[in-house]
Amino acid sequence: MNQNPGPALDVQGVTHRYGSRTALKDVRFEVSEGEIFALLGPNGGGKTTLFRIITTLMRPTAGDAQVFGHSVRDAPHAVRRKIGVVFQQPGLDPKLTVFENMIHHGRLHGMLGAPLRNAADALLAQFGISDRKKDYVETLSGGLQRRVELAKALLPRPEILFLDEPSTGLDPGARIDFRNELKRLRSETNTTVVLTTHFIGEADHADRVGVIHEGDLVAIGAPDALKKEVGGEVLSIEAGDPESLRVKLEAMFSCEVRSVDGSLRAEMRDAHAAIPRIAEAFPGEVRSITLGKPTLEDVFIGKTGKRFIDADADLPAADARKS
């Protein structure tokens, strides 16, 4: 375990540019040891660029990040001895068996002989895939392959595990299973987990969330705490003339009403009580009214003025791939 005081991950003013485009802008945050931390953002928001930097795959244009006190700029080899990484794209050889993939990965980390075989067997048992150890990876489902990826990353006993979009390609059931594996891993070994995701539901289960948009860290905190900042309830209103209705609603309720991609959104403490008043006052203008509790998407909208799913719409495709 870590013998050094301080955070497991300390991101210190990381900035990165691709030519004239700034992908990250002075990003700063810390992750405590044993924490599950999610970096949430739409495609093109900068989260994958940050992932590459904190896993020593690229150097930032400015700033630094430290993993248990080791700089990713100045001591990348020391950082790599502390981390395990699961990439968005599969890192398994489909033509090898599950066990062969484990053994080859262990050898890359200097593990040999019986200790390596025993550790591989133990991890496969831990993730419930011992009965598939002799099967070729290409015969496994996406969910089982993700379990193998996680077991492989844990083989050298990393103190911090980085996962880039770990649920991509998984069905809802497999996502739940994978999330539960991460929680069990943290509870049993105190391994720190840092993941990137564009799934709001996945970020909702982290201890803390950092919301990133266009290279800026726009919000950070526990999911419930961030949602409480939004307010009690959220109204989503479809109208024939949104801008005209927005002005009228602000005057009626003395609160801010946002126009987001053609819809109106209002955050109110007792929004349910406002529904009949709106329907009665503007019967010819309102098409529909939806009531909901605040979500992390509402947090995103509150910080950026955009819907989460549309937040990268203005980015060129090439830029989105780089971020």
C-alpha positions in Angstrom: 0.0 0.0 0.0 1.0 3.6 -0.4 3.4 4.8 2.3 3.4 8.5 1.1 1.1 11.1 2.6 -1.1 13.0 0.2 -3.7 12.2 -2.5 -3.5 9.1 -4.8 -3.8 11.5 -7.8 -3.1 15.2 -7.8 -3.8 17.0 -11.1 -1.9 20.3 -11.0 -3.0 22.8 -13.6 -2.9 20.5 -16.6 -3.2 22.3 -20.0 -2.9 20.6 -23.4 -3.1 21.9 -26.9 -3.5 20.3 -30.3 -2.2 22.9 -32.6 -4.4 26.0 -32.2 -7.1 24.1 -30.2 -6.9 23.9 -26.4 -8.1 20.5 -25.3 -7.5 21.0 -21.5 -7.5 24.3 -19.7 -5.7 24.5 -16.3 -7.4 21.4 -14.9 -7.0 20.9 -11.2 -8.3 18.2 -8.8 -7.3 15.5 -6.3 -8.4 11.9 -5.8 -8.0 10.4 -2.4 -6.7 6.9 -1.8 -9.4 4.3 -1.9 -11.9 6.6 -3.8 -13.9 5.8 -6.9 -13.7 8.9 -9.0 -15.5 9.4 -12.3 -14.5 12.0 -14.9 -17.8 12.7 -16.8 -18.0 14.4 -20.1 -19.3 14.2 -23.7 -17.1 13.2 -26.6 -14.6 15.9 -27.3 -14.7 17.3 -23.8 -11.1 16.5 -23.0 -11.4 13.5 -20.7 -9.5 11.1 -22.9 -6.7 13.6 -23.4 -6.5 13.9 -19.6 -6.5 10.1 -19.3 -3.6 9.8 -21.6 -1.6 12.4 -19.6 -2.2 10.9 -16.2 -1.3 7.4 -17.5 2.0 8.7 -18.9 1.0 8.1 -22.6 1.6 11.8 -23.4 3.1 14.9 -21.9 0.9 17.9 -21.1 1.6 21.2 -22.7 1.7 22.7 -19.3 1.1 21.7 -15.7 1.7 18.3 -14.1 0.0 15.4 -12.4 1.3 13.3 -9.6 0.4 9.7 -8.8 1.2 8.9 -5.1 3.8 11.7 -5.3 5.4 10.7 -8.6 5.3 13.2 -11.5 3.9 12.0 -14.8 6.3 14.4 -16.5 9.5 13.7 -14.6 9.1 10.2 -13.2 6.8 8.2 -15.6 8.5 4.9 -14.9 7.8 5.3 -11.2 4.2 6.2 -12.0 3.8 3.1 -14.2 4.8 0.9 -11.2 1.9 2.3 -9.3 -0.9 2.0 -11.9 -3.1 -0.5 -13.8 -4.8 0.6 -17.0 -7.9 -0.6 -18.8 -8.2 1.2 -22.2 -11.4 1.9 -24.1 -10.2 -0.3 -26.9 -9.7 -4.0 -26.0 -6.2 -4.8 -24.9 -6.6 -8.6 -25.1 -5.2 -10.9 -27.8 -8.3 -12.6 -29.1 -6.3 -15.5 -30.5 -4.9 -16.4 -27.1 -6.7 -18.1 -24.2 -7.8 -16.1 -21.2 -4.9 -17.6 -19.1 -2.3 -17.0 -21.8 -3.3 -13.3 -21.9 -2.8 -13.2 -18.2 0.6 -14.9 -18.2 1.9 -12.7 -21.0 0.8 -9.5 -19.2 2.4 -10.7 -16.0 5.7 -11.4 -17.7 5.7 -7.8 -19.1 5.7 -6.7 -15.5 8.6 -9.0 -14.5 6.4 -11.7 -12.9 7.5 -15.3 -13.5 6.9 -18.9 -12.6 4.6 -20.3 -10.0 3.9 -16.8 -8.3 2.6 -15.5 -11.7 0.5 -18.6 -12.4 -0.9 -18.5 -8.8 -1.7 -14.8 -9.0 -3.4 -15.3 -12.4 -5.5 -18.2 -11.1 -6.5 -16.2 -8.0 -7.7 -13.2 -10.0 -9.7 -15.3 -12.5 -11.4 -16.9 -9.5 -12.0 -13.6 -7.9 -13.8 -12.4 -11.0 -15.7 -15.6 -11.5 -14.1 -16.7 -14.8 -11.9 -19.6 -13.8 -14.0 -21.9 -15.8 -13.2 -19.9 -19.0 -9.4 -19.8 -18.5 -8.7 -22.2 -21.4 -11.1 -20.5 -23.7 -10.0 -18.2 -26.5 -10.8 -14.6 -25.7 -12.6 -14.2 -29.0 -15.3 -16.6 -27.8 -16.2 -14.5 -24.7 -19.0 -12.0 -24.5 -18.2 -8.4 -24.1 -18.9 -8.4 -20.4 -16.6 -11.4 -19.8 -13.9 -9.8 -21.8 -14.1 -6.7 -19.6 -13.7 -8.9 -16.6 -10.6 -10.4 -18.1 -9.3 -6.9 -18.8 -9.8 -5.9 -15.2 -8.2 -9.1 -13.9 -5.2 -8.5 -16.2 -4.8 -4.9 -15.1 -4.8 -6.0 -11.4 -2.2 -8.7 -11.9 0.8 -6.5 -10.9 -1.2 -5.3 -7.9 -1.5 -1.6 -8.8 -2.4 0.9 -6.2 -4.5 3.0 -8.6 -6.6 1.7 -11.5 -7.4 3.9 -14.5 -10.2 2.9 -16.8 -11.1 4.7 -20.0 -14.8 4.4 -20.9 -14.9 0.9 -19.3 -18.6 0.3 -20.1 -18.4 1.1 -23.8 -19.9 -1.8 -25.7 -21.5 -3.5 -22.7 -25.2 -4.2 -22.4 -27.0 -2.8 -19.3 -26.6 -6.0 -17.3 -22.9 -6.3 -18.0 -22.5 -2.6 -17.0 -24.1 -3.3 -13.6 -21.9 -6.4 -13.1 -18.7 -4.4 -14.0 -19.7 -1.6 -11.6 -20.2 -4.0 -8.8 -16.8 -5.6 -9.5 -15.2 -2.2 -9.0 -17.0 -1.6 -5.8 -16.0 -5.0 -4.5 -12.4 -4.4 -5.5 -12.3 -1.1 -3.6 -13.9 -2.6 -0.5 -11.5 -5.6 -0.4 -8.2 -4.0 -1.4 -8.7 -0.2 -1.0 -7.6 0.2 -4.7 -8.2 3.7 -6.0 -10.3 3.8 -9.2 -10.3 6.7 -11.7 -12.5 6.2 -14.7 -13.7 8.3 -17.6 -17.2 8.0 -18.9 -19.9 9.6 -21.0 -22.6 7.5 -19.2 -24.4 9.7 -16.6 -25.7 6.6 -14.8 -22.2 5.2 -14.4 -20.9 8.5 -12.9 -23.8 8.5 -10.5 -22.3 5.5 -8.7 -18.9 7.0 -8.1 -17.9 8.6 -4.8 -17.1 11.8 -6.5 -17.5 13.2 -10.1 -15.6 15.7 -12.1 -17.6 17.2 -14.9 -15.5 18.2 -17.9 -16.6 20.3 -20.9 -14.5 21.8 -23.7 -11.4 21.3 -21.6 -12.7 22.9 -18.4 -13.5 21.1 -15.2 -16.9 22.8 -14.6 -18.0 20.9 -11.5 -16.6 18.5 -9.0 -18.2 16.8 -6.0 -20.3 13.9 -4.7 -23.1 13.2 -7.2 -25.9 13.9 -4.6 -24.2 17.1 -3.5 -23.9 18.3 -7.1 -27.6 17.5 -7.8 -28.7 19.4 -4.6 -27.0 22.5 -6.0 -29.5 22.4 -8.9 -32.5 22.7 -6.7 -35.5 20.6 -5.7 -37.2 19.7 -9.0 -36.8 20.4 -12.7 -39.5 21.3 -15.2 -38.9 20.7 -18.9 -41.3 22.5 -21.1 -41.9 22.2 -24.8 -43.5 25.3 -26.4 -44.5 26.7 -29.7 -42.5 29.9 -29.1 -39.9 29.1 -26.4 -38.4 32.5 -26.1 -41.7 34.3 -25.6 -42.8 31.8 -23.0 -39.5 32.0 -21.3 -39.9 35.7 -20.6 -43.4 35.1 -19.3 -42.4 32.3 -17.0 -39.5 34.2 -15.5 -41.9 37.1 -14.7 -44.5 34.7 -13.2 -42.1 32.7 -11.0 -39.3 35.2 -10.4 -36.7 32.5 -11.3 -34.3 31.8 -14.1 -35.8 29.8 -17.0 -33.1 28.4 -19.4 -33.6 27.8 -23.1 -31.8 24.6 -24.0 -31.9 23.2 -27.5 -35.5 24.4 -28.1 -36.8 23.4 -24.7 -37.3 25.4 -21.5 -35.9 24.2 -18.2 -36.8 25.7 -14.9 -35.4 24.7 -11.5 -37.8 25.2 -8.6 -38.2 24.0 -5.0 -41.9 23.0 -5.6 -42.0 22.7 -9.3 -44.9 20.2 -9.2 -47.2 22.9 -7.9 -46.3 25.1 -10.8 -47.5 22.7 -13.5 -51.3 23.5 -13.2 -50.6 27.2 -13.0 -48.5 27.1 -16.2 -51.1 24.9 -18.0 -53.9 27.2 -17.1 -52.1 30.5 -17.8 -50.6 29.4 -21.2 -52.9 26.7 -22.7 -52.2 27.6 -26.3 -48.4 28.0 -25.9 -47.4 24.9 -23.9 -47.1 21.6 -25.8 -45.9 19.4 -22.9 -44.5 19.7 -19.4 -42.2 17.1 -17.8 -41.3 17.0 -14.1 -38.2 15.3 -12.8 -35.7 15.2 -9.9 -32.3 16.8 -10.7 -29.8 14.6 -12.4 -26.1 15.0 -13.3 -27.3 16.1 -16.8 -29.1 19.0 -15.0 -25.8 19.8 -13.3 -24.1 19.8 -16.7 -26.8 22.0 -18.2 -26.6 24.4 -15.3 -22.8 24.8 -15.8 -22.7 24.8 -19.6 -26.1 25.8 -20.9 -26.1 22.7 -23.1 -27.7 19.3 -23.0 -25.1 16.6 -22.3 -25.8 14.6 -25.4 -25.4 17.6 -27.7 -22.5 19.2 -25.9 -19.9 18.2 -28.6 -22.1 19.1 -31.6 -20.0 22.2 -32.4 -16.7 20.3 -32.3 -15.1 19.1 -35.6 -15.0 15.3 -35.9 -11.2 15.3 -35.9 -11.1 17.3 -32.7 -13.7 15.0 -31.0 -11.5 11.9 -31.8 -8.4 13.6 -30.2 -10.2 14.4 -26.9 
